[in-house]
Amino acid sequence: MNAGMKQVYSALRNMLTRGVVSTVNGATKLRTIQAKLFARETKDNLEHFEPFGFSAEPEDGAELLTAFFAGDRSCGIVLVVADRRYRPTNMKPGESVQYDSLGQMVYLTKGGIVIKGAGRPMMIQDTAKLTIDTPQVEMKGNLKVNGKIEGDSIKSASTDLDSHVHDGVRQGDDKSGPPVGGSS
């Protein structure tokens, strides 16, 4: 093989390389990663390109695929990071999941959307209004409300509150009289 062909072959061979995440800097606008590449070399400050609207902070030991332009090992980027330690398996064709290393996930299944919190709290923040437009809401466990409950009809499992009549009902926060024809 002549010298020119050897140079082209070397550049092509060096364009894509697998490796393992060593450290991550997520404080920059485009995350940078230090990686141990399978060619027994360590590369610092590899920029990690991600799809718009999605970002994930990889843990040390995750696997990655790097690209080096024209095979030049001084100019590389991280194309994708995967972590087989945490990836959910046995998904059906067409299903999708967003997951983390703690077992939390948003899973778009054939049977519906499943959100798992892995025993951690969930919070919806900074929204003017939350609307749940469904014919039925079912809940297991306790319900705590800090504020008013309003509705067209409010019923309890033990008492029909629409027919629970009080004497001397007053507007506002003032107390009403005792129940009429029943106990308090």
C-alpha positions in Angstrom: 0.0 0.0 0.0 1.4 3.4 -0.9 1.9 6.2 1.6 -1.2 8.1 0.4 -3.5 5.1 0.8 -2.0 4.4 4.3 -2.9 7.9 5.3 -6.5 7.6 4.1 -6.8 4.2 5.8 -5.5 5.5 9.1 -7.9 8.5 9.0 -10.9 6.3 8.3 -9.9 3.9 11.0 -9.5 6.7 13.6 -12.9 8.4 12.8 -15.1 6.5 15.1 -14.1 5.1 18.5 -15.8 3.5 21.4 -14.9 4.4 25.0 -16.0 4.8 28.6 -17.0 8.0 30.4 -14.3 9.0 33.0 -15.6 12.4 34.2 -18.4 14.8 33.1 -18.7 18.6 33.2 -22.4 19.5 32.8 -21.9 23.1 33.9 -21.1 24.2 30.4 -23.6 25.0 27.7 -22.5 21.9 25.8 -21.4 19.2 28.2 -17.8 18.1 28.1 -16.7 14.6 28.8 -13.3 13.0 29.6 -13.3 9.5 28.1 -11.0 6.5 28.1 -11.1 5.3 24.6 -10.7 1.6 23.6 -7.5 2.6 21.8 -6.0 3.0 25.3 -6.0 6.7 25.2 -7.7 9.4 27.4 -9.3 12.4 25.7 -10.4 15.5 27.7 -13.1 18.1 26.9 -14.9 16.0 24.2 -18.1 18.0 23.5 -21.3 15.9 24.0 -23.9 16.6 21.3 -27.5 15.8 22.3 -30.9 16.1 20.6 -32.7 19.4 21.2 -35.0 19.3 24.1 -33.4 16.3 25.8 -30.4 16.2 28.1 -29.1 13.4 30.4 -26.1 13.6 32.7 -24.2 10.3 32.2 -22.5 8.6 35.1 -18.8 7.5 35.1 -18.5 4.1 33.5 -21.2 4.7 30.8 -20.2 3.8 27.3 -19.8 6.3 24.5 -19.2 6.6 20.8 -16.9 9.4 19.7 -16.2 10.8 16.2 -13.0 12.5 15.1 -13.1 14.7 12.1 -10.9 13.4 9.3 -9.5 10.9 11.8 -7.7 13.8 13.6 -7.6 12.6 17.3 -7.2 16.2 18.5 -10.7 17.2 17.3 -13.3 14.9 18.7 -17.0 14.9 19.8 -19.2 12.5 21.6 -22.1 11.4 19.4 -24.0 9.2 21.9 -23.7 7.9 25.5 -25.4 4.6 26.5 -25.4 2.9 29.8 -26.4 -0.8 29.7 -26.3 -1.0 33.5 -29.7 0.9 33.7 -31.3 0.5 30.3 -34.8 -1.1 30.6 -35.2 -4.3 28.6 -38.0 -6.3 27.1 -39.8 -3.3 25.5 -42.2 -4.0 22.6 -41.6 -2.6 19.1 -42.7 1.1 19.0 -42.5 1.7 22.7 -40.3 4.4 24.2 -38.9 5.1 27.7 -37.0 7.9 29.4 -35.2 6.5 32.4 -32.4 7.2 34.9 -30.0 5.2 37.1 -32.4 5.2 40.1 -35.2 3.3 38.3 -37.4 6.4 37.7 -39.0 6.3 34.3 -41.6 7.7 31.9 -42.6 4.7 29.8 -44.8 5.0 26.7 -46.1 1.5 26.4 -48.6 -0.1 24.1 -51.1 -0.2 27.0 -50.7 3.4 28.0 -48.2 5.8 29.7 -46.5 4.5 32.9 -44.7 6.9 35.2 -42.5 5.3 37.9 -41.0 7.3 40.7 -38.9 4.5 42.3 -40.2 5.5 45.7 -39.2 9.2 45.2 -41.5 12.2 45.3 -43.0 13.7 42.1 -43.8 17.4 41.7 -45.4 19.5 39.1 -44.0 23.0 39.4 -44.6 26.5 38.0 -47.8 26.0 36.1 -50.8 28.3 36.2 -53.3 25.4 35.9 -53.3 21.7 35.7 -56.3 20.1 33.8 -57.0 16.4 34.0 -59.5 15.7 31.2 -60.6 12.1 31.8 -63.9 10.5 32.7 -62.5 8.9 35.9 -59.6 9.5 38.3 -58.7 6.6 40.6 -56.3 7.1 43.5 -54.8 4.6 46.0 -53.7 6.1 49.3 -54.4 9.3 51.1 -55.3 12.7 49.6 -54.1 15.9 51.2 -55.4 19.2 49.8 -54.1 22.6 51.0 -56.9 24.8 49.7 -60.6 24.6 48.6 -62.2 21.7 46.9 -64.9 22.9 44.5 -67.2 21.0 42.2 -70.6 20.4 40.8 -71.2 17.4 43.0 -69.2 16.2 46.0 -69.9 12.8 47.4 -68.3 10.7 50.0 -68.3 6.9 50.3 -70.1 7.1 53.7 -72.3 10.2 53.2 -73.9 12.0 50.2 -72.7 15.5 51.0 -75.2 17.1 48.5 -78.1 16.0 50.8 -76.3 16.7 54.1 -78.3 19.8 55.1 -77.3 22.2 57.8 -79.4 24.8 59.7 -78.3 28.5 59.7 -75.9 28.2 56.8 -73.8 31.4 56.5 -71.6 32.7 53.7 -67.9 33.0 53.9 -65.7 31.4 56.6 -68.3 31.7 59.3 -69.5 28.4 60.8 -72.9 26.9 59.9 -75.3 25.4 62.3 -75.7 21.7 63.2 -76.9 19.2 60.6 -80.7 19.1 60.3 -82.2 15.7 61.0 -78.9 14.0 61.7 -75.9 14.0 63.9 -72.8 16.2 63.6 
